[in-house]
């Protein structure tokens, strides 16, 4: 798992890099992190990790979880849409199934 707190510098975990290389999304990781921090400047922590699907053999994906103060999520739906749009802009559409995003409001 890659944990970035505060999210100004990061190093990708070996597991994240291995899956990113396998799925050919490694070139987009840094820009995805930068875009996440730009969209959520008050983010407290970013976690990127590999999740293996328990029901589908050989299905693994990268999960991006961010902790954001709940008072900064007044328009939660719009922020989710913007974050998803950033991922589509940065990462080729045919690779979108390889990434999951989750915003976690924290007090």
Backbone as CSV, one residue per row, in Angstrom:
resi,resn,N_x,N_y,N_z,CA_x,CA_y,CA_z,C_x,C_y,C_z
1,UNK,0.841,-1.172,0.000,0.000,0.000,0.000,0.888,1.238,0.000
2,UNK,0.482,2.219,-0.754,1.149,3.512,-0.745,0.289,4.456,0.080
3,UNK,0.865,5.026,1.141,0.164,5.990,1.987,0.922,7.306,1.918
4,UNK,0.209,8.356,1.629,0.822,9.670,1.505,0.135,10.599,2.497
5,UNK,0.894,11.087,3.467,0.330,11.963,4.476,1.444,12.824,5.069
6,UNK,1.466,14.122,4.867,0.627,14.845,3.930,1.033,14.524,2.493
7,UNK,0.117,14.676,1.580,0.364,14.234,0.206,1.190,15.196,-0.638
8,UNK,2.427,15.436,-0.249,3.295,16.308,-1.039,4.395,15.510,-1.718
9,UNK,4.807,14.407,-1.113,5.811,13.529,-1.708,5.338,12.097,-1.494
10,UNK,5.622,11.258,-2.437,5.165,9.883,-2.307,6.127,8.924,-2.990
11,UNK,6.063,7.700,-2.552,6.784,6.593,-3.164,5.781,5.470,-3.318
12,UNK,5.693,4.929,-4.502,4.720,3.867,-4.765,5.205,2.557,-4.158
13,UNK,4.289,1.827,-3.555,4.644,0.531,-2.974,4.962,-0.462,-4.094
14,UNK,5.759,-1.466,-3.804,6.084,-2.476,-4.819,4.834,-3.157,-5.378
15,UNK,3.850,-3.430,-4.518,2.629,-4.097,-4.983,1.856,-3.208,-5.957
16,UNK,1.755,-1.920,-5.652,1.072,-0.982,-6.543,1.810,-0.902,-7.883
17,UNK,3.123,-0.781,-7.827,3.905,-0.686,-9.067,3.801,-1.959,-9.906
18,UNK,3.812,-3.100,-9.259,3.717,-4.363,-9.997,2.411,-4.441,-10.765
19,UNK,1.295,-4.132,-10.095,0.007,-4.186,-10.785,-0.096,-3.087,-11.837
20,UNK,0.396,-1.893,-11.528,0.338,-0.795,-12.489,1.115,-1.140,-13.765
21,UNK,2.253,-1.777,-13.603,3.024,-2.201,-14.789,2.261,-3.260,-15.570
22,UNK,1.714,-4.230,-14.857,0.963,-5.317,-15.508,-0.222,-4.760,-16.297
23,UNK,-0.895,-3.769,-15.740,-2.076,-3.191,-16.386,-1.742,-1.989,-17.266
24,UNK,-0.468,-1.685,-17.372,0.024,-0.604,-18.230,-0.513,0.770,-17.834
25,UNK,-0.627,1.009,-16.521,-1.047,2.331,-16.051,0.045,3.037,-15.244
26,UNK,1.212,2.420,-15.120,2.290,3.035,-14.346,2.632,4.454,-14.807
27,UNK,2.668,4.735,-16.122,3.027,6.087,-16.549,2.057,7.170,-16.058
28,UNK,0.875,6.784,-15.598,-0.145,7.750,-15.204,-0.221,7.959,-13.688
29,UNK,0.465,7.131,-12.900,0.319,7.183,-11.448,0.655,8.542,-10.851
30,UNK,1.809,9.094,-11.203,2.212,10.369,-10.611,1.233,11.489,-10.967
31,UNK,0.824,11.552,-12.204,-0.120,12.607,-12.612,-1.474,12.429,-11.923
32,UNK,-1.897,11.165,-11.728,-3.147,10.923,-11.006,-3.038,11.417,-9.559
33,UNK,-1.908,11.182,-8.932,-1.706,11.664,-7.558,-1.699,13.191,-7.534
34,UNK,-0.983,13.811,-8.461,-0.933,15.274,-8.517,-2.327,15.866,-8.704
35,UNK,-3.105,15.285,-9.594,-4.457,15.785,-9.862,-5.355,15.616,-8.641
36,UNK,-5.184,14.524,-7.923,-5.969,14.284,-6.715,-5.681,15.352,-5.671
37,UNK,-4.398,15.655,-5.462,-4.005,16.662,-4.474,-4.455,18.061,-4.915
38,UNK,-4.436,18.320,-6.212,-4.895,19.620,-6.713,-6.393,19.800,-6.489
39,UNK,-7.172,18.758,-6.741,-8.623,18.847,-6.587,-9.033,18.903,-5.115
40,UNK,-8.271,18.223,-4.268,-8.570,18.164,-2.835,-7.388,18.723,-2.040
41,UNK,-7.197,20.039,-2.027,-6.025,20.621,-1.358,-5.996,20.380,0.152
42,UNK,-7.134,20.088,0.762,-7.161,19.848,2.201,-7.070,18.365,2.545
43,UNK,-6.779,17.528,1.543,-6.706,16.090,1.792,-5.701,15.806,2.905
44,UNK,-6.094,14.932,3.817,-5.233,14.604,4.953,-4.361,13.393,4.668
45,UNK,-4.908,12.468,3.893,-4.146,11.263,3.581,-4.676,10.663,2.287
46,UNK,-3.766,10.117,1.501,-4.111,9.385,0.285,-3.541,7.989,0.439
47,UNK,-4.389,6.997,0.189,-3.939,5.604,0.222,-4.217,4.991,-1.139
48,UNK,-3.193,4.395,-1.704,-3.343,3.694,-2.981,-2.876,2.270,-2.723
49,UNK,-3.744,1.319,-3.028,-3.399,-0.070,-2.757,-4.061,-0.994,-3.768
50,UNK,-3.623,-2.221,-3.752,-4.155,-3.237,-4.660,-5.269,-3.991,-3.955
51,UNK,-6.361,-4.173,-4.641,-7.474,-4.963,-4.129,-7.683,-6.136,-5.090
52,UNK,-7.719,-7.326,-4.539,-7.968,-8.536,-5.321,-9.440,-8.906,-5.151
53,UNK,-10.131,-9.090,-6.239,-11.547,-9.430,-6.174,-11.705,-10.832,-5.599
54,UNK,-12.495,-10.986,-4.540,-12.640,-12.302,-3.923,-13.489,-13.277,-4.741
55,UNK,-14.244,-12.754,-5.703,-15.150,-13.602,-6.463,-14.690,-13.894,-7.885
56,UNK,-13.813,-13.045,-8.412,-13.372,-13.217,-9.797,-11.866,-13.458,-9.796
57,UNK,-11.488,-14.644,-10.195,-10.063,-15.003,-10.216,-9.293,-14.063,-11.138
58,UNK,-8.110,-13.700,-10.719,-7.195,-12.869,-11.501,-7.702,-11.451,-11.765
59,UNK,-8.707,-10.990,-11.015,-9.147,-9.608,-11.150,-8.603,-8.814,-9.970
60,UNK,-7.733,-7.868,-10.285,-7.153,-6.983,-9.284,-7.223,-5.565,-9.825
61,UNK,-7.329,-4.612,-8.933,-7.385,-3.227,-9.370,-6.753,-2.332,-8.327
62,UNK,-6.409,-1.124,-8.751,-5.836,-0.128,-7.851,-6.959,0.656,-7.201
63,UNK,-6.890,0.798,-5.900,-7.880,1.567,-5.157,-7.216,2.845,-4.653
64,UNK,-7.877,3.956,-4.882,-7.429,5.259,-4.379,-8.429,5.687,-3.320
65,UNK,-7.985,5.791,-2.076,-8.812,6.294,-0.986,-8.204,7.599,-0.508
66,UNK,-9.061,8.584,-0.277,-8.567,9.851,0.249,-9.383,10.246,1.467
67,UNK,-8.709,10.780,2.463,-9.364,11.334,3.646,-9.420,12.842,3.476
68,UNK,-10.639,13.367,3.450,-10.859,14.800,3.252,-11.759,15.288,4.381
69,UNK,-11.448,16.444,4.977,-12.333,16.981,6.015,-13.768,17.098,5.492
70,UNK,-14.721,16.643,6.304,-16.106,16.617,5.824,-16.645,17.997,5.479
71,UNK,-16.141,19.047,6.120,-16.608,20.402,5.789,-16.159,20.837,4.393
72,UNK,-15.202,20.152,3.793,-14.750,20.463,2.433,-15.516,19.674,1.379
73,UNK,-16.471,18.887,1.811,-17.226,18.038,0.879,-18.684,18.462,0.783
74,UNK,-18.921,19.774,0.825,-20.295,20.268,0.740,-20.978,19.812,-0.540
75,UNK,-20.228,19.740,-1.613,-20.789,19.283,-2.884,-20.128,17.955,-3.260
76,UNK,-20.370,16.958,-2.454,-19.735,15.648,-2.587,-19.915,15.050,-3.988
77,UNK,-21.136,15.087,-4.503,-21.414,14.495,-5.825,-20.597,15.165,-6.921
78,UNK,-20.513,16.477,-6.870,-19.755,17.207,-7.888,-18.266,16.905,-7.788
79,UNK,-17.733,16.817,-6.572,-16.321,16.477,-6.400,-16.022,15.064,-6.914
80,UNK,-16.919,14.136,-6.654,-16.747,12.775,-7.183,-16.716,12.785,-8.709
81,UNK,-17.627,13.564,-9.311,-17.664,13.655,-10.767,-16.380,14.264,-11.320
82,UNK,-15.911,15.337,-10.669,-14.684,15.990,-11.120,-13.479,15.062,-10.993
83,UNK,-13.418,14.331,-9.890,-12.299,13.414,-9.680,-12.317,12.315,-10.736
84,UNK,-13.482,11.770,-11.001,-13.607,10.755,-12.051,-13.209,11.308,-13.416
85,UNK,-13.622,12.541,-13.695,-13.269,13.174,-14.972,-11.764,13.348,-15.112
86,UNK,-11.103,13.718,-14.012,-9.643,13.858,-14.046,-8.978,12.530,-14.394
87,UNK,-9.462,11.452,-13.802,-8.881,10.143,-14.093,-9.073,9.782,-15.560
88,UNK,-10.235,10.106,-16.115,-10.499,9.813,-17.531,-9.602,10.654,-18.434
89,UNK,-9.376,11.911,-18.065,-8.499,12.782,-18.855,-7.060,12.286,-18.857
90,UNK,-6.606,11.809,-17.712,-5.200,11.432,-17.547,-4.916,10.017,-18.044
91,UNK,-5.788,9.109,-17.703,-5.578,7.696,-17.995,-6.457,7.289,-19.175
92,UNK,-5.903,6.589,-20.160,-6.706,6.200,-21.324,-7.971,5.456,-20.919
93,UNK,-9.044,5.735,-21.621,-10.344,5.149,-21.285,-10.301,3.630,-21.201
94,UNK,-9.556,2.972,-22.048,-9.531,1.510,-22.015,-8.866,0.969,-20.759
95,UNK,-8.268,1.837,-19.966,-7.637,1.417,-18.709,-8.483,1.794,-17.491
96,UNK,-9.612,2.449,-17.668,-10.393,2.944,-16.545,-10.878,1.857,-15.595
97,UNK,-11.114,0.664,-16.073,-11.624,-0.402,-15.198,-10.588,-0.834,-14.177
98,UNK,-9.347,-0.411,-14.337,-8.276,-0.840,-13.454,-8.126,0.035,-12.211
99,UNK,-8.955,1.062,-12.064,-8.805,2.008,-10.969,-10.159,2.201,-10.279
100,UNK,-10.154,2.200,-8.954,-11.348,2.526,-8.167,-11.014,3.709,-7.267
101,UNK,-11.996,4.584,-7.033,-11.766,5.768,-6.229,-12.764,5.824,-5.077
102,UNK,-12.312,6.309,-3.933,-13.173,6.401,-2.761,-12.791,7.634,-1.943
103,UNK,-13.773,8.498,-1.679,-13.570,9.678,-0.838,-14.123,9.336,0.542
104,UNK,-13.299,9.523,1.570,-13.714,9.226,2.937,-13.774,10.535,3.725
105,UNK,-14.973,11.007,4.056,-15.074,12.230,4.861,-14.574,11.962,6.282
106,UNK,-13.755,12.845,6.796,-13.245,12.722,8.166,-13.491,14.035,8.894
107,UNK,-13.658,13.933,10.179,-13.908,15.145,10.989,-12.619,15.758,11.446
